[in-house]
Amino acid sequence: MIAAETLLAITGLALLDSLNPATIVAVTLILLSAPRRAGLTALAAVAGAAVTVAAVGSALFLSAGAAAGAIDGIVVGLRLLAFGAAAVALIVSGIRRFRARARRPIALPPWFTAGAAIPFGMMLTAADLPNAFPYFIAIERMVSTGVEPAVGLLVILGYTAVYCTPCLILLVAGVLDRGRTRARLASIVERFGSGTVPRSIPVGIALVLAGIAVGTAPFLLPS
C-alpha cells in the first residue's frame, strides 16, 4: 500500500509536472500546423510522451527499489539526484533570466504525420526529463517510503495520466472547436515559440534562491 500523504504529494508533483510548456506548445503547434489529421497527429505525440514518462519512471523505480535492499545508501543517492536535478534546473533558469534571450522558432516539416509524432513525443519528453524535477522527486518518495513494486507501477501510470491531462484537454478543445480556439492556440505558440524572453532580475534571484533551498532539502528530510 501507499500512505495517503505520499499519494497526495505525488499527485501534486504530477500536476506541477503536467504544466510543461514544451509538451503543451508541441501539441498546440501540431493542432495548428500539422499538414493533415491534426487531431490524430497530436494524439500520437501525447501517446509518445506518455510512453516515455511511464517507461522511464517504471525502470527507474524498479531498479532503484531493487537496489535499495542491496546497496547501502541508494535511497540517499536517489534523493540527492532528484533534488539536485531540481536545484540545478531552478538555478540555471534563474541565471538565464538575468539577460534577455531570443526564443528558437518552432515549425513542423511538411512530412510530419501521426507516425512521426509518436517518436517525436517520446524524444521531446525524454529531452525534457532532466528539467522534470517533480518526476524524480515523486519516484524518490516512493522508493524511500518502501512502496511495493506493483503499487508503485500503478502510481506511475496514474502520474502519467495526470501529466498528459492538460495536453488531452487542449487536444479535445482544439478538435471540437477549432475555429474559436485557433487564435488562442496561436497566441500560445507566439508566446513560447518566438520573440524574446525578457530580462528579469527579481525573477532570476527568486529562482536561484528557490534552487538553493531545494538543493538543501535532502539534508533536512528523514533518512
Salt bridges, closest charged atoms under 4 A:
GLU140 OE2 - ARG79 NE 2.82
GLU140 OE1 - ARG141 NE 2.91
ASP177 OD2 - ARG180 NE 3.70
